Amino acid sequence: MSAPFPPHVPARPARADSPWTRRWNEGPATRLTLVCLPHAGGSAGFYRPWAALMPPEVELVAIQYPGREDRLGDPGSADMGELVTAVADAVQPLLDRPYALFGHSMGSAVAWELAHELGRRGAPGPRRLFASGRAAPGTAVTGQLHRQDDDALCAELGRLGGTSREILDDPGLRSLILTAVRHDYRIIETHRPEGRPPLSCPIHVLTGSADPELGPERCRSRAGGWADLTTARTEVRAFPGDHFYLTPRRREVVAAVLRRLDPSLATGGGARTWPSTP
């Protein structure tokens, strides 16, 4: 079990803005940072509704990959190493207080690589790592979808769920989405993780009960491989739903994350309301 989060932190230096990070709810009571990494084709905006569910003690930081939303004109990363280096540069100034990492699908591999890159730099490690919707790096099944045509990519998005048919039927939106998806699939499908010592933080594996990528049955085998990547405890939690169970089960997922960070965070009733959050 990790040490409790300190109730107070010393005055913090100013934080430089970065095109890689989106921060929505920092306040004077903040004592913990939750850094969230998106899925392939995803953006920081995927996590924005979580801000409404965060207690005052937790700042939500989401990573914005290039080539989407307000970063459409920014060139994409050449590979996983370049991506993780850029993310580490952006988040390292934010690590003056305890933090945890949450990654969904491709984001779980990015989170794992990020934890190791930060450790290599001498930065403090995460208190916990939440790996959602994907088997552990080195064990996840990969293919060559990034080399296939748009119809194949659309079929893959349909298999996983989470992308409406109306969006894919709009030529302009379809082009934007598939460009980001293809780029990210190339990164994750060409990712060949190096052998490294295990992390020392607990790893929490989250999945949807009907997720074709990481269903509960696969999780029973060494937690989808994640149990081999830490010397601490590994825990599995399945939620009803498919690969994008996080959207309909948002409140349950956030509550589970907060409970694992610190039980008092999930019982304080400090979450704010955010009307009309999609």
N, C-alpha and C positions, 0 to 999 in steps of 0.2 A: 504494500500500500504506500502510495506517495505521501510526502509530508503535506499537511494542510497549507492552503494558500494564506499568505500573510494578510492580516486585515488592513494593514497600512503599507504604503510603499513610499520611499523618499521622493522628493521632487524630481521630476523627470526632465531631461533635456528636450529642447524643441525637436519635433519630428518633421523631417523633410517630406514634402509631398512627392509621390512617385506615380507615374502612369500605370504601374503594376498593381497598386493597392487601392481599394475602396473601403472607406471607414465611415460608419453611419451613426454610431451611438456612444462615442467616448464621452465620459463625464468625470466629475470630481471623485465619484465613488469607485471608479474603475480600478480593479486590482488584478485582473486576469485578461489575457487576450486569446481569442479563438480565431485562428487563421484557417480559412476555408479555401480549398483548391477545387476548381470546377472540373466537370467531365469533358470528354472530347467533344468539341463543338460548343461547349458551354461558356458562360461568361460570369463575371462577378455578380451580375443582376440576378442570377439563379438563387443566390443566398440573401438578397436584400430583404425578402419577407421575414427572415429570421431575426432581423434587428428589432422588430416589434415584439418578439418573444424573449428578448434578452433582459435579464435583470440589470440594474445599474452597475453591478460589480463586474460585468463582462463586456469588453469591447469586441465587436465583431469586425474582423478584417477579412475581406474577400480579395482573391487575386484575380486581376484582369489580364488574361492572355492577350497578346497582340492580334490584330486582324478581326476584331468584333466590337460591337457597340461603338463607343467613342474612340476606339483604337483601330478603326478599319484601315487607315492608311499606314499603320506601323508594320514593318516587316516581321514575319514570323520567325521563330527560333529554328535553327538548322537541325537540332536534335535535342534529346532529353538533357544532355549535359549543358548545352547552352541555355535551355529553358530554366533549368534548376539554378544555374549560376545567376541568372537575372533575377529570379524570384528571391534567392538568398540575399542578393544586394539590396532588394527592396524591403525585405522584412527584418533584416538584421537590426536596423535602427529602432525597431519596435519591440525588441526583446529585452527591455529593461525591467520587465516584470514577468511572472510566470505565464506560460502560454501552452496551448495545446494545438494540434494540427488535425484538421478534418478534411479528408479527400474523398470525393465520389468518383467511382469508376477510374478513368485515367488519372484523376486527381489523387487517388490513393497511392499510386506509384510515384507521382510527383511529390506527395507528402513524405513518403519514405525516403526518397532520394534527398529531399530538402533537409530532413532530420540529420542525415549523414553529412551533407555538405556544411550545415551549420556547425556540427560537431567538429568537422575538419578545420573550421575556422576558429575553433576555441570558444564559440558561443554556447550559452547554456542549452541543454537539450529540452525537448518538449516534456511536459508532465505526463501527457497521454497522446496517443495517436489513434484517431478514429478512421478506420479503413472501410469504405462503403462500396458495395456492388462490384467488387473485383477480387479475384484471387491474388495471392502475394506475388510480387515481382519475381520472375524466374519460373513461376509455376502457371501463371495465367496463359490461357490459350490465345495465340495471336495468329493473324493471317496476312493477307495481302490486299485488304479491301481498299487501301489508299491508292492502289494501282488500277482499280476497276472503274467502270463507268458510273455515271450519276444514278442510273436506275438501280445498280447494285447497292450504292450507298443509301438510297432511299429505302430499299428493301430492308437493309440493316437497321435503319432508324425505326421502321415499322415494327421490326422484330423486338426491339428493345422498348418501344413505347416512348412517351414523353414528347413527341413532336406531332402536332396536329396535321391532319391531311390537308386542311385548308392552307397551311403555311407552305407545305411542299408543292401544292398545286399553283401557288403564285410564283411566276417565273423569277421575279426580282428577289423575293425572299428566299426562294429555293437556291438560287445561285449564291447568295451570301452565306446561307447556312452550310451548304455543301462545300464551299471553299474552306470554311473553318473546320468542318468535320474531316475533310480529306487531309488537311494539314496536320491536325491532331492525331488522326489515325496513323499517319506516317511516323510521327514521333513515337507513339506507343507501340506500333507494330515493329519498329526497328530498334526498340529499347532492349539492350542486352545488359542487364544489371551485373555489376561486378560483385565478386564475393566479398563480403564485409563482416566484421564482428557484429553480433546482434545488438540491437538497441537495448537500453536499460529501462525504458518506460513501458507501462502497460499498453497493450494494443487491443482496441475494441473493434470487432468486426461486425458491421451492420449489413443486412441484406433484405431483399424482398422475398416473400415466401414463394413467389412464382418467377423469380429473376432467372432468365435463361443463362446469365453469365455466372452467377454465384448463388445457387439455390441452397437451402438448408442442408440438403444431403451432402453436397460438396463441402460445406462448412464443417461438417462433422469430422472430416479428415484433416486433423491438425489445423482446424480453423481456416481452411482454404490455403494452408501453407504459411499463414501469418504467425502461427505459434513458434515456428522455427526462427523467426526474425527478431525475437526479444528474449531477454533473460527474465523478464517480469511476466506477470499474468496475462493471458489472452482470453478474451471473453467474446462470445457470439450472441447476437440478438437479431432475430428475424421479425420483420413487420409484414403485415398483409400487403400484398401488392407485387408489381413487376419490378423491372430494373429502376424505374423512377418512382418507387414507393415513397420517396422523400416528400413529394409534392402533396399527395392526399393525406399523408401521415405526418405533416410538418410539425404540428404541436407535439405529437408523441416522440418524434425523433429529437427535437430540440430539448424536450424535458429529459429524455434518456441521456443525452450528452451532458446537460447541466448536472444531472444527478451523479454522473461518474466523475465530473470535475470536482464537485464539492456538494454533498447532499443538501447543504443549507441553501444552495442556489436555486434548487428546484422547489423549495417550499416557502420561499420568502414572499411570493406574490408580488414581486417588483416589476414584472414585465409590463411594458407599455402597450397601449392599443394603437393600431395603425389602420384606420378605416380604409376599406376598399383595396386591401392588399391582395393581389391575384394569387 
